[in-house]
């Protein structure tokens, strides 16, 4: 037997001596163990002189010991891993199984900070097995991580990383494994590897403050400009600390240290003025400093040297597009820049805008289509074009742009535009019941949430989600989401303030709505500002002012569906049925599926006594939405007015089955029963209408009139008082009440 085997045997029996206290308690088959230990001690002193015969005897004794350890294992199962390790190291057992058993005592949630992992003896055995085993492909994910911790504890970083990667491949989303991998990267000094694991940890817990801080500091040390996003996320969460704000300030200062950069560029140009890229860089810095004239001079110098510098053309296009009377030059520059693939999405859209401004509408569209075909995998560009089509009211084309994206093209802006498309569809398919809106709004929420999974700093995605939550009636969630959106959107963006105003309106807070919309108007007037002001005025009962604001919104954006719908309602309230009819017809041209516009058209035609037209619209609505209780009620009113009362009862009964609190249905059925001479049934329905709406004047008038005609003057007097409580100057009610008082006085 070779000396290595002898040494391992000696080591085994030396360790075995330490087990003597419990070995004496086992089976009598271990009685000869003491002689074996003496033999080993003597062999250690004179190993070189051992004869082959004595070595054979030693091997026999080892086999006896292994057999004896089976008894020990049976009596003390907690020592199973230790015994298996002895056997494996001696070549009489499976090393992988021994190692798995040995590390099984390590907790599943243990990490690099856990101490101790194992007792000293088992830990040394585990390290010995780790060194003896070359391949560990068959270890389970938990065991790979446990063994990795043993390797890490013993300073074997590379081996630990291999095992952790094996565990990560089996269970990719385990944060404990990712946390240990990040620690190994720190120990190795590999910042890129650490960033990889931090990125993965953040994808699992995107709002974890400590992770965000660690990520921000790492990116800052790497010089990555995205470091500010983590601090902005903390700010959006309301969890930023003074240290966080200090880091953000430093990052912004570093990013905005343009004066120092300009000095360096100009120094380089003094030494070598022939470098076109330096002239272009100088122009870019000057443009950022709002030195547009100097920026133009600089990029022109660049183009004198290199006519194919796309970025110089892009800067030239930007400067000239904002210069009065130089739009044709700006267009030429934009055409050059886009041809040279410079300036990205901004220049593609600028070129289209300049073509449109010059009257070349077809070429404007063609330029966008050409750029999209050339850069079909550019999600940002695709989203910008779809958004443009949406703003133009070209909804079908916007969907086509989104749906034609090649497989695998993803971008948060694509999800944002998709969410806005769903919101636009909800506006254009409303039927007034809320049921139709619900599904479309849920789809919109899913789109905005998908955008936020990709980019938690997308202020526009948070804003879209807040609007969906408001429309779904989730006011508390909407407030929180809107607060986050406001922190992320640029200060000059009025959208968040306008949405805040609408949220206040939904809660009946007119003062808060006014404050928010005033703040939005400071950042710029627009259709949304006028629309919200119109809603505030309508809620205050100022119908003329409301109509004026809705007029402004529609003049700015003729496709503004909600503004036109609300103006139609104002026309109805003001008795201008023809104005309401005109608005409803325009709406149905813009959005043929907008059932609510069809309801408004029917109501306008009813005011104009165009009963057949009104009935036709209402029948279509009820056919498409049998649950539409308001349309059922209006249809019944049409039948009554057309002197076909026998057809009115069924839709009224259905309306009341669907909506027992629908005041108008009770009132209409009361009128029907009154027409049929069923005064008791009519009285019951009028009283039900008043229970649903105590301010329903017509129902109260009918109740008072029925009592009065029946000579029930006590009840009639009380009913007329109820009418006067709503309208104190109502002449009929005042006169009839006096009649009741006179009748009661003579009784």
DRENVOVO-546545 format. One line per 2 residues: number of its first residue (from 1); their letters; for each residue x, y, z of C-alpha. Coordinates in Angstrom, 3 decimals, padded with zeros to 6 digits. Each point is the difference from the previous one (the first is absolute). Example, Ala and Ser with C-alpha at 12.3 -4.5 7.8 and 13.67 -1.06 7.14 Angstrom:
BEGIN
1) AS) 012.300 -004.500 007.800 | 001.370 003.440 -000.660
This chain:
BEGIN
1) XX) 000.000 000.000 000.000 | 001.413 003.401 -000.918
3) XX) 000.942 002.637 002.586 | -003.034 002.213 -000.836
5) XX) -002.381 -002.789 000.863 | 001.934 -000.665 003.186
7) XX) -000.164 003.675 000.952 | -003.732 000.140 -000.608
9) XX) -000.466 -003.112 002.105 | 002.079 001.446 002.766
11) XX) -001.989 003.212 -000.082 | -003.216 -001.947 000.112
13) XX) 001.002 -001.953 003.101 | 001.387 003.092 001.655
15) XX) -003.389 001.628 -000.408 | -001.594 -003.246 001.079
17) XX) 001.739 000.302 003.330 | -002.122 003.046 000.688
19) XX) -003.089 -002.120 -000.470 | 001.004 -002.474 002.693
21) XX) -002.424 001.335 002.619 | -003.011 -001.137 -001.949
23) XX) 001.572 -002.915 -001.869 | 000.368 -001.883 003.354
25) XX) -003.785 000.074 000.329 | -000.643 -001.825 -003.268
27) XX) -000.016 -003.618 -001.058 | 002.657 -002.384 001.356
29) XX) 001.376 -000.275 -003.504 | 002.002 003.174 000.748
31) XX) 001.920 -001.597 002.928 | 003.090 -000.254 -002.138
33) XX) 000.024 003.644 -000.889 | 002.482 000.932 002.756
35) XX) 002.599 -002.381 -001.437 | -000.568 001.580 -003.394
37) XX) 000.643 003.464 001.387 | 003.244 -001.147 001.645
39) XX) 001.011 -001.589 -003.266 | -000.638 003.247 -001.860
41) XX) 001.982 002.059 002.521 | 002.949 -002.324 -000.363
43) XX) -000.354 000.108 -003.764 | 000.091 003.789 000.085
45) XX) 003.336 -000.072 001.832 | 001.585 -002.434 -002.399
47) XX) -001.996 000.206 -003.219 | 003.060 -000.463 -002.223
49) XX) 000.783 -003.353 001.581 | -003.421 -001.585 -000.333
51) XX) -000.031 -003.273 -001.841 | -002.550 -001.049 -002.509
53) XX) -001.390 -002.520 002.472 | -000.708 002.673 002.636
55) XX) -001.652 002.231 -002.649 | -002.303 -002.848 -000.922
57) XX) -000.899 -000.307 003.627 | -000.680 003.734 000.137
59) XX) -002.392 -000.185 -002.928 | -001.836 -002.826 001.706
61) XX) -000.340 002.093 003.134 | -001.360 002.947 -002.070
63) XX) -002.642 -002.246 -001.493 | -000.896 -001.140 003.512
65) XX) -000.322 003.625 001.089 | -002.272 000.853 -002.942
67) XX) -002.185 -002.968 000.850 | -000.085 001.155 003.584
69) XX) -001.044 003.511 -001.043 | -003.209 -001.427 -001.391
71) XX) -000.988 -000.777 003.532 | 000.952 003.498 001.094
73) XX) -002.151 001.485 -002.781 | -002.967 -002.055 001.141
75) XX) 000.419 001.136 003.592 | 000.791 003.682 -000.827
77) XX) -001.664 001.102 -003.287 | 001.132 003.605 000.523
79) XX) 003.542 -001.210 -000.713 | -001.007 -001.506 -003.314
81) XX) 001.573 002.773 -002.061 | 003.280 -000.193 001.922
83) XX) 000.210 -003.770 -000.392 | -000.907 000.151 -003.687
85) XX) 002.710 002.609 -000.472 | 002.595 -002.274 001.681
87) XX) -001.092 -002.866 -002.224 | 000.067 002.110 -003.161
89) XX) 003.412 001.445 000.748 | 001.293 -003.541 000.533
91) XX) -001.446 -001.044 -003.318 | -002.768 -002.146 001.472
93) XX) -002.986 002.263 -000.713 | -001.611 002.486 -002.374
95) XX) 001.545 003.431 000.482 | -002.937 002.002 -001.440
97) XX) -002.498 -001.767 002.273 | 002.281 000.557 002.972
99) XX) 000.325 003.693 -000.782 | -003.761 000.416 -000.451
101) XX) -000.622 -001.678 003.353 | 002.675 002.057 001.699
103) XX) -001.370 003.395 -001.181 | -003.653 -000.923 000.518
105) XX) 000.168 001.640 003.411 | 000.617 003.423 -001.539
107) XX) -003.195 002.061 -000.026 | -001.692 000.585 -003.362
109) XX) 000.055 003.770 000.519 | 003.658 000.102 001.069
111) XX) 002.209 002.461 -001.855 | 003.545 001.375 000.170
113) XX) -000.836 001.792 003.257 | -001.126 -003.190 001.757
115) XX) 002.502 -001.263 002.584 | 000.874 -002.646 000.841
117) XX) -001.237 -002.100 -002.896 | 001.185 -003.299 001.534
119) XX) 001.922 -001.131 003.041 | 003.795 000.113 -000.509
121) XX) 000.409 -003.767 -000.526 | -002.752 -000.465 -002.604
123) XX) 001.065 003.262 -001.660 | 003.553 -001.336 -000.495
125) XX) -001.355 -003.277 -001.351 | -002.260 001.913 -002.421
127) XX) 002.972 001.990 -001.281 | 001.982 -003.229 -000.451
129) XX) -002.844 -001.530 -001.997 | -000.342 003.201 -002.012
131) XX) 003.650 -000.264 -000.998 | -000.304 -003.687 -000.792
133) XX) -002.994 000.384 -002.329 | 000.646 001.442 -003.448
135) XX) -003.537 000.115 -001.421 | -003.159 000.871 001.933
137) XX) -002.528 000.210 -002.844 | -002.426 -002.275 001.801
139) XX) -000.435 002.131 003.096 | -003.464 001.505 000.529
141) XX) -000.354 003.803 -000.011 | -000.224 000.270 003.828
143) XX) 002.990 -002.323 000.490 | 002.033 001.866 -002.624
145) XX) -000.550 003.176 001.983 | 000.816 -001.651 003.340
147) XX) 003.253 -001.443 -001.347 | 000.772 003.388 -001.581
149) XX) -000.267 001.589 003.435 | 002.511 -002.551 001.348
151) XX) 002.339 000.851 -002.880 | -000.481 003.724 000.595
153) XX) 000.658 -000.375 003.728 | 003.272 -001.777 -000.745
155) XX) 001.108 002.697 -002.461 | -000.692 -001.966 -003.200
157) XX) -001.811 002.834 -001.831 | 000.224 -001.398 -003.540
159) XX) -001.343 -003.384 001.089 | -002.777 001.710 001.935
161) XX) -000.980 002.027 -003.063 | -000.168 -003.120 -002.186
163) XX) -002.334 -001.704 002.446 | -002.158 003.115 000.414
165) XX) -000.358 000.356 -003.763 | -001.084 -003.642 -000.103
167) XX) -002.634 000.718 002.649 | -001.085 003.200 -001.797
169) XX) -000.428 -001.873 -003.301 | -002.385 -002.433 001.710
171) XX) -001.936 002.628 001.971 | 000.546 003.413 -001.711
173) XX) -002.274 002.063 002.240 | 001.515 -000.858 003.391
175) XX) 001.030 003.217 001.747 | 002.219 -001.778 002.539
177) XX) 002.129 -001.475 -002.795 | 000.132 003.380 -001.755
179) XX) 001.017 001.692 003.249 | 002.916 -002.426 000.485
181) XX) 001.025 000.364 -003.651 | 000.113 003.758 000.480
183) XX) 002.235 -000.532 003.046 | 002.392 -002.197 -002.005
185) XX) 000.205 002.740 -002.619 | 000.877 002.515 002.722
187) XX) 002.716 -002.331 001.339 | 001.343 -000.423 -003.542
189) XX) -000.093 003.738 -000.670 | -002.081 -000.563 -003.146
191) XX) -002.348 003.018 -000.221 | -001.627 -001.193 -003.225
193) XX) -000.839 -003.378 001.526 | -001.359 001.716 003.081
195) XX) -002.164 002.230 -002.171 | -001.393 -003.073 -001.739
197) XX) -001.148 -001.533 003.270 | -001.288 003.295 001.365
199) XX) -002.030 000.490 -003.187 | -001.544 -003.437 000.449
201) XX) -000.771 000.659 003.649 | -001.652 003.291 -000.904
203) XX) -002.150 -001.720 -002.615 | -001.380 -002.158 002.823
205) XX) -000.386 002.867 002.505 | -000.126 003.237 -002.050
207) XX) -000.927 002.241 002.935 | 002.400 -001.353 002.658
209) XX) 001.751 003.112 001.422 | 003.309 -001.645 000.945
211) XX) 000.307 -001.631 -003.412 | -000.753 003.307 -001.729
213) XX) 002.659 001.773 002.049 | 002.614 -002.707 -000.611
215) XX) -000.788 000.042 -003.723 | 000.202 003.806 -000.171
217) XX) 003.377 000.137 001.736 | 001.381 -002.786 -002.183
219) XX) -001.104 001.696 -003.218 | 001.378 003.301 001.261
221) XX) 003.425 -001.565 000.544 | -000.210 -001.503 -003.496
223) XX) -000.816 003.407 -001.478 | -003.374 -001.222 -001.255
225) XX) -002.501 002.833 -000.494 | -002.899 -002.320 000.878
227) XX) 001.019 000.222 003.662 | -002.408 002.901 000.496
229) XX) -002.982 -002.222 -000.862 | 000.376 -001.995 003.208
231) XX) 000.024 003.150 002.123 | -002.983 001.361 -001.916
233) XX) -001.845 -003.240 000.724 | 000.738 000.442 003.712
235) XX) -001.244 003.566 -000.306 | -003.156 -001.202 -001.736
237) XX) -000.538 -002.495 002.814 | 000.496 002.756 002.556
239) XX) 002.903 -001.954 001.564 | 002.967 002.148 -001.016
241) XX) 002.401 001.128 002.738 | 002.339 002.996 000.162
243) XX) 002.834 -002.302 -001.098 | -002.068 -001.105 -003.006
245) XX) -000.760 003.585 -000.952 | 003.659 000.882 000.354
247) XX) 000.967 -002.792 -002.376 | -002.646 001.124 -002.500
249) XX) 001.285 003.570 000.190 | 003.522 -001.188 -000.727
251) XX) -001.174 -002.113 -002.919 | -001.910 002.895 -001.502
253) XX) 002.931 002.312 000.443 | 002.287 -002.526 -001.659
255) XX) -002.446 -000.425 -002.868 | -000.436 003.749 -000.323
257) XX) 003.639 001.065 000.295 | -000.197 001.416 -003.503
259) XX) 002.233 003.010 000.582 | 002.950 -002.227 000.854
261) XX) -000.736 -002.221 -002.985 | -000.219 003.043 -002.281
263) XX) 003.372 001.287 001.209 | 001.610 -003.363 -000.743
265) XX) -001.492 -000.155 -003.520 | 001.032 003.553 -000.827
267) XX) 003.519 -000.686 001.275 | 000.208 -003.019 -002.290
269) XX) -001.291 002.031 -002.961 | 002.658 002.671 000.605
271) XX) 002.647 -002.683 -000.435 | -001.716 -001.699 -002.963
273) XX) -002.938 001.841 -001.623 | -000.374 -002.669 -002.685
275) XX) -001.769 -002.520 002.244 | -003.613 -000.020 -001.211
277) XX) -001.262 -002.104 002.922 | 001.302 002.609 002.463
279) XX) -001.880 002.771 -001.816 | -003.137 -002.140 000.146
281) XX) 000.492 -000.742 003.701 | 000.480 003.708 000.645
283) XX) -003.261 000.736 -001.817 | -001.842 -002.621 002.061
285) XX) 001.243 001.524 003.273 | -000.880 003.512 -001.141
287) XX) -003.507 -001.122 -000.970 | -000.442 -001.512 003.470
289) XX) 001.114 003.361 001.439 | -002.642 001.679 -002.212
291) XX) 002.713 001.811 -001.968 | -001.774 -000.752 -003.278
293) XX) 001.810 002.517 -002.157 | 003.428 -001.240 001.074
295) XX) -001.180 -003.604 -000.291 | -001.018 000.620 -003.623
297) XX) 003.375 001.566 -000.787 | 001.787 -002.980 001.530
299) XX) -001.909 -002.692 -001.920 | 000.386 001.992 -003.213
301) XX) 003.780 -000.138 000.592 | -000.336 -003.726 000.455
303) XX) -001.917 -000.379 -003.265 | 002.613 002.024 -001.875
305) XX) 002.479 -002.718 000.976 | -002.329 -003.023 -000.180
307) XX) -003.292 000.221 -001.902 | -000.932 -003.507 001.155
309) XX) -000.101 000.787 003.703 | -003.579 -000.955 000.790
311) XX) -000.052 001.383 003.548 | 001.075 003.427 -001.276
313) XX) -002.932 -000.033 -002.439 | -002.292 -001.037 002.853
315) XX) 001.126 002.907 002.198 | -000.355 002.379 -002.937
317) XX) -003.562 -001.219 -000.602 | -000.937 000.506 003.657
319) XX) 001.405 003.541 000.131 | -001.512 001.120 -003.309
321) XX) -003.414 -001.527 000.765 | -000.277 002.482 002.866
323) XX) 001.248 002.929 -002.086 | -002.631 002.165 -001.636
325) XX) -000.137 -000.259 -003.774 | 002.582 -002.766 -000.336
327) XX) -002.255 -003.054 -000.069 | 001.039 -000.953 -003.550
329) XX) 003.673 -000.083 001.073 | -000.988 -001.993 003.065
331) XX) -001.816 -002.518 -002.204 | 003.062 -000.468 -002.206
333) XX) 002.167 -000.560 003.068 | -002.508 -002.470 001.448
335) XX) -000.106 -001.930 -003.279 | 003.822 -000.297 000.078
337) XX) 000.006 -001.059 003.660 | -002.649 -002.696 -000.455
339) XX) 001.739 -001.304 -003.132 | 003.164 -000.365 002.078
341) XX) -001.899 -001.699 002.864 | 000.809 002.822 002.403
343) XX) -002.147 001.545 002.698 | -002.136 -003.073 000.605
345) XX) -003.762 000.191 000.434 | 000.078 003.736 000.706
347) XX) 001.338 000.817 -003.462 | -002.327 -002.440 -001.769
349) XX) -002.978 001.728 001.621 | 001.476 003.476 -000.613
351) XX) 000.418 -000.746 -003.706 | -003.637 -001.114 -000.181
353) XX) -001.147 003.137 001.846 | 001.960 002.266 -002.337
355) XX) -001.417 -001.746 -003.070 | -003.518 000.396 001.371
357) XX) 000.631 003.675 000.812 | 001.087 000.544 -003.599
359) XX) -003.272 -001.487 -001.265 | 001.488 -003.348 -001.026
361) XX) -002.445 -002.186 001.965 | 000.440 -003.091 -002.166
363) XX) 003.787 000.254 000.120 | -000.186 000.465 003.767
365) XX) -001.820 -003.309 000.364 | 002.300 -001.697 -002.508
367) XX) 003.108 001.124 001.874 | -001.293 -001.582 003.216
369) XX) -000.907 -003.219 -001.801 | 003.431 -000.136 -001.642
371) XX) 001.833 000.535 003.293 | -002.126 -002.640 001.709
373) XX) 000.685 -002.498 -002.779 | 003.727 000.713 000.293
375) XX) 000.027 -000.251 003.791 | -002.818 -002.478 000.566
377) XX) 001.548 -001.249 003.256 | 000.213 003.481 001.550
379) XX) -002.739 -000.158 002.645 | 000.429 003.636 001.003
381) XX) -000.501 001.215 -003.580 | -002.987 -002.293 -000.520
383) XX) -001.612 001.300 003.189 | 000.574 003.629 -001.043
385) XX) -001.643 -000.562 -003.394 | -002.954 -001.847 001.545
387) XX) -000.413 002.828 002.505 | -000.009 002.524 -002.843
389) XX) -002.746 -001.909 -001.791 | -002.016 -000.174 003.225
391) XX) 000.230 003.762 000.536 | -001.130 000.518 -003.591
393) XX) -003.066 -002.151 000.642 | 001.231 -002.670 -002.427
395) XX) -000.682 -002.850 002.386 | -000.011 -002.875 -002.498
397) XX) 003.398 001.060 -001.343 | 001.345 000.333 003.539
399) XX) -001.025 -003.596 000.745 | 001.561 -001.117 -003.283
401) XX) 003.325 001.554 001.005 | -000.112 -001.767 003.376
403) XX) -001.166 -003.362 -001.309 | 002.503 -000.160 -002.868
405) XX) 003.005 -000.021 002.335 | 002.317 -002.961 -000.718
407) XX) 000.020 -002.778 002.564 | 002.284 000.755 002.923
409) XX) -000.192 003.798 -000.305 | -000.708 001.341 003.479
411) XX) 000.159 003.488 001.472 | -001.816 001.619 002.942
413) XX) -001.269 002.774 -002.277 | -001.799 -002.587 -002.141
415) XX) -001.960 -001.152 003.047 | -000.738 003.613 000.957
417) XX) -001.423 000.786 -003.445 | -001.996 -003.233 000.088
419) XX) -001.472 001.078 003.349 | -000.902 003.394 -001.426
421) XX) -001.647 -001.723 -002.967 | -002.155 -002.055 002.367
423) XX) -000.966 003.200 001.831 | -000.909 001.631 -003.319
425) XX) -002.107 -003.038 -000.882 | -001.766 000.236 003.347
427) XX) -000.824 003.643 -000.827 | -001.309 -000.967 -003.437
429) XX) -002.040 -003.053 001.052 | -001.733 001.256 003.130
431) XX) -003.685 -000.810 000.302 | -000.675 001.859 003.232
433) XX) -000.414 -003.102 002.163 | 003.644 -000.397 000.981
435) XX) -000.009 -003.709 -000.860 | 001.571 000.500 -003.423
437) XX) 002.678 002.226 001.463 | 001.058 -002.563 002.606
439) XX) 001.673 -002.564 -002.273 | 001.745 002.609 -002.120
441) XX) 001.305 001.746 003.099 | 001.329 -003.275 001.406
443) XX) 001.864 -000.544 -003.290 | 001.448 003.499 000.280
445) XX) 001.159 -000.664 003.571 | 001.783 -003.177 -001.109
447) XX) 001.842 001.931 -002.725 | 001.187 002.725 002.376
449) XX) 001.063 -002.613 002.569 | 001.986 -001.827 -002.715
451) XX) 001.786 003.283 -000.780 | 000.828 000.464 003.686
453) XX) 001.436 -003.505 000.244 | 002.543 001.094 -002.615
455) XX) 000.553 003.546 001.260 | -001.063 000.955 003.525
457) XX) 000.989 003.634 -000.707 | -002.528 000.485 -002.810
459) XX) -001.997 002.939 001.288 | -002.408 -000.156 -002.948
461) XX) -000.741 -003.671 000.789 | -000.763 000.844 003.635
463) XX) -002.227 002.852 -001.213 | -001.896 -002.327 -002.349
465) XX) -000.490 -002.534 002.783 | -001.276 002.756 002.316
467) XX) -002.580 001.031 -002.587 | -001.189 -003.592 -000.397
469) XX) -000.325 -000.367 003.767 | -002.012 003.234 000.172
471) XX) -002.366 -001.126 -002.759 | -000.451 -003.338 001.771
473) XX) -000.948 001.846 003.166 | 003.155 -000.990 001.902
475) XX) 000.614 003.447 001.451 | 002.456 -000.974 002.753
477) XX) 002.267 -001.952 -002.368 | -000.262 002.802 -002.566
479) XX) 001.226 002.603 002.513 | 003.077 -002.071 000.870
481) XX) 000.791 -000.808 -003.631 | -000.463 003.611 -001.070
483) XX) 002.357 001.192 002.735 | 002.672 -002.306 -001.397
485) XX) -000.665 001.179 -003.563 | 000.297 003.639 001.058
487) XX) 003.422 -000.635 001.521 | 001.285 -001.570 -003.211
489) XX) -001.515 002.231 -002.682 | 001.764 003.229 -001.028
491) XX) -001.126 003.085 001.886 | -001.227 001.633 -003.210
493) XX) -002.365 -002.889 -000.813 | -003.624 001.061 000.823
495) XX) -001.423 -003.531 -000.305 | 000.399 -001.031 003.649
497) XX) -001.567 003.231 001.289 | -002.948 -000.411 -002.397
499) XX) -000.518 -003.603 001.096 | 000.153 001.123 003.642
501) XX) -002.742 002.525 -000.761 | -002.221 -002.703 -001.534
503) XX) 000.602 -002.206 003.025 | -001.096 002.848 002.288
505) XX) -003.114 000.475 -002.121 | -000.900 -003.674 000.411
507) XX) 000.205 000.477 003.762 | -002.087 003.179 -000.117
509) XX) 002.924 002.243 000.979 | -000.574 002.960 -002.334
511) XX) 002.489 002.235 001.816 | 002.771 -002.567 -000.292
513) XX) -000.837 -000.580 -003.674 | 000.254 003.750 -000.667
515) XX) 003.389 000.243 001.722 | 001.415 -002.911 -001.995
517) XX) -001.258 001.243 -003.364 | 001.343 003.491 000.738
519) XX) 003.396 -001.616 000.594 | -000.326 -001.938 -003.263
521) XX) -000.854 003.168 -001.956 | 003.238 001.634 001.166
523) XX) 001.875 -002.758 -001.837 | -001.995 000.578 -003.162
525) XX) -003.575 000.333 -001.187 | -001.464 -002.850 -001.989
527) XX) -003.118 -002.013 -000.711 | 000.312 -001.917 003.270
529) XX) 000.128 003.231 002.046 | -003.110 001.426 -001.687
531) XX) -001.783 -003.343 000.336 | 000.619 -000.184 003.744
533) XX) -001.033 003.642 000.479 | -003.238 -000.831 -001.837
535) XX) -000.663 -002.903 002.360 | 000.601 002.207 003.041
537) XX) -002.393 002.656 -001.323 | -002.650 -002.637 -000.779
539) XX) 000.276 -001.379 003.534 | -000.491 003.527 001.333
541) XX) -003.132 000.400 -002.129 | 001.591 002.691 -002.202
543) XX) -001.272 -001.344 -003.322 | 001.073 002.911 -002.219
545) XX) 003.526 -000.034 001.406 | 000.159 -003.787 -000.369
547) XX) -001.049 000.199 -003.649 | 002.613 002.683 -000.659
549) XX) 002.761 -002.204 001.394 | -001.194 -003.033 -001.955
551) XX) -000.059 002.194 -003.135 | 003.665 000.863 000.630
553) XX) 000.954 -003.656 000.482 | -001.739 -001.039 -003.231
555) XX) 001.567 002.884 -001.962 | 003.446 -001.188 001.121
557) XX) -000.781 -003.698 -000.524 | -003.084 -000.689 -002.165
559) XX) 000.340 -003.735 000.782 | -000.315 000.486 003.782
561) XX) -002.802 -002.509 000.666 | -000.716 000.762 003.654
563) XX) -000.072 003.772 -000.522 | -002.534 -000.343 -002.819
565) XX) -002.114 -002.465 001.995 | -000.062 002.379 002.943
567) XX) -000.864 002.935 -002.253 | -002.937 -001.995 -001.384
569) XX) -001.229 -000.482 003.571 | 000.350 003.740 000.652
571) XX) -002.050 000.702 -003.132 | -002.704 -002.362 001.283
573) XX) -000.028 001.635 003.433 | -000.241 003.425 -001.663
575) XX) -002.903 -001.092 -002.228 | 002.101 000.165 -003.162
577) XX) -001.067 -003.319 -001.478 | 001.344 000.797 -003.463
579) XX) 003.485 000.754 001.390 | -000.036 -003.318 001.861
581) XX) -001.135 -001.790 -003.165 | 002.809 001.560 -002.044
583) XX) 002.632 -001.015 002.554 | -001.391 -003.536 000.207
585) XX) 000.151 -000.361 -003.801 | 003.630 001.175 -000.096
587) XX) 000.874 -002.433 002.781 | -001.538 -002.909 -001.909
589) XX) 002.069 000.961 -003.038 | 003.154 -000.002 002.154
591) XX) -000.933 -003.127 001.947 | -002.818 -002.029 -001.591
593) XX) 000.060 -002.442 002.913 | -000.572 002.654 002.659
595) XX) -003.394 -001.106 001.330 | -000.101 002.872 002.484
597) XX) 000.012 002.454 -002.930 | -002.918 -001.923 -001.488
599) XX) -001.846 000.400 003.322 | 000.632 003.763 -000.141
601) XX) -001.254 000.120 -003.583 | -003.154 -001.871 000.977
603) XX) -000.629 002.365 002.915 | 000.530 003.028 -002.243
605) XX) -002.442 -001.404 -002.545 | -002.503 -000.612 002.800
607) XX) 000.258 003.683 000.974 | -000.612 000.848 -003.661
609) XX) -002.929 -002.501 -000.092 | 001.785 -002.061 -002.644
611) XX) -001.396 -003.162 001.590 | 000.712 -002.447 -002.811
613) XX) 003.682 000.977 -000.206 | 000.352 -000.150 003.765
615) XX) -001.720 -003.398 000.196 | 002.248 -001.426 -002.736
617) XX) 003.187 001.005 001.872 | -001.301 -001.282 003.321
619) XX) -001.032 -003.343 -001.456 | 003.510 -000.462 -001.423
621) XX) 001.538 000.803 003.385 | -002.243 -002.444 001.854
623) XX) 000.683 -002.700 -002.575 | 003.758 000.423 000.464
625) XX) -000.222 000.484 003.794 | -003.140 -001.594 001.484
627) XX) 001.183 001.111 003.450 | -000.218 003.709 -000.927
629) XX) -002.757 001.033 002.447 | 000.139 003.685 -000.970
631) XX) -000.519 -000.808 -003.701 | -002.880 -002.310 000.935
633) XX) -001.608 002.824 001.976 | 000.399 002.492 -002.847
635) XX) -001.365 -002.525 -002.478 | -003.100 -000.361 002.181
637) XX) -000.334 003.800 000.095 | 000.073 000.008 -003.801
639) XX) -002.788 -002.578 -000.150 | -002.107 002.034 002.425
641) XX) 000.542 003.190 -002.004 | -000.817 -001.862 -003.222
643) XX) -003.312 -001.092 001.636 | 001.046 -003.637 000.104
645) XX) -000.082 -000.452 003.781 | -000.624 -003.753 -000.256
647) XX) 003.603 -000.402 -001.209 | 001.458 002.108 002.821
649) XX) -000.692 -002.171 003.045 | 002.340 -002.887 -000.896
651) XX) 003.169 002.136 -000.456 | -000.820 001.919 003.208
653) XX) -000.408 -003.201 001.978 | 003.310 -001.266 -001.359
655) XX) 001.730 003.292 000.816 | -001.235 -000.187 003.601
657) XX) 001.061 -003.630 000.277 | 003.503 000.970 -001.122
659) XX) 000.170 003.221 002.048 | -002.546 000.229 002.834
661) XX) 001.376 003.431 000.951 | -000.489 001.523 -003.458
663) XX) -002.240 002.992 000.775 | -001.052 000.791 -003.576
665) XX) -001.274 -003.539 -000.558 | -002.272 000.246 003.051
667) XX) -001.224 003.386 -001.173 | -000.680 -001.153 -003.562
669) XX) -001.880 -003.075 001.154 | -002.015 002.191 002.368
671) XX) -000.969 002.168 -002.979 | -000.974 -003.108 -001.942
673) XX) -002.219 -001.298 002.804 | -001.496 003.457 000.471
675) XX) -000.861 000.069 -003.708 | -001.703 -003.384 000.451
677) XX) -002.019 001.301 002.952 | 001.825 -002.172 002.532
679) XX) 000.515 002.754 002.561 | 001.065 -002.246 002.877
681) XX) 002.704 -001.682 -002.102 | 001.078 003.392 -001.338
683) XX) 000.164 001.426 003.536 | 002.194 -002.897 001.132
685) XX) 002.424 000.578 -002.889 | 000.162 003.774 000.551
687) XX) 000.737 -000.591 003.685 | 002.700 -002.506 -000.953
689) XX) 001.534 002.653 -002.271 | 000.079 002.480 002.896
691) XX) 001.607 -002.621 002.258 | 002.743 -000.418 -002.605
693) XX) 000.398 003.751 -000.528 | -001.557 002.360 002.495
695) XX) 000.480 002.924 -002.386 | -001.965 -001.538 -002.885
697) XX) -002.392 002.919 -000.542 | -002.327 -001.608 -002.578
699) XX) -000.643 -003.049 002.178 | -000.851 002.231 002.959
701) XX) -002.320 002.102 -002.153 | -001.903 -003.107 -001.117
703) XX) -000.287 -001.288 003.564 | -001.369 003.354 001.169
705) XX) -002.395 000.246 -002.960 | -001.426 -003.514 000.557
707) XX) -000.647 000.721 003.694 | -001.486 003.396 -000.839
709) XX) -002.355 -001.355 -002.661 | -001.130 -002.735 002.388
711) XX) -000.798 002.582 002.658 | 002.641 -001.283 002.410
713) XX) 000.957 003.537 000.975 | 002.174 -000.884 002.997
715) XX) 002.191 -002.267 -002.155 | -000.191 002.441 -002.908
717) XX) 001.109 002.938 002.166 | 003.043 -001.934 001.182
719) XX) 000.835 -001.002 -003.574 | -000.274 003.594 -001.257
721) XX) 002.319 001.072 002.821 | 002.483 -002.573 -001.243
723) XX) -000.129 001.557 -003.485 | 000.525 003.507 001.437
725) XX) 002.981 -001.231 002.011 | 001.691 -000.786 -003.287
727) XX) -001.314 002.981 -001.982 | -001.290 002.703 002.365
729) XX) -001.390 002.169 -002.813 | -001.999 -002.750 -001.703
731) XX) -003.279 001.819 -000.763 | -002.260 -003.042 -000.378
733) XX) 001.253 -001.594 003.204 | -000.454 003.248 001.927
735) XX) -003.568 000.498 -001.259 | -001.012 -003.624 000.595
737) XX) 001.423 000.055 003.501 | -002.137 003.061 000.767
739) XX) -003.015 -001.892 -001.341 | 000.797 -002.893 002.348
741) XX) 000.294 002.342 002.967 | -003.352 001.602 -000.838
743) XX) -001.648 -003.401 -000.415 | 001.396 -001.204 003.304
745) XX) -001.158 003.190 001.742 | -003.604 -000.605 -001.038
747) X) -000.058 -003.628 001.053
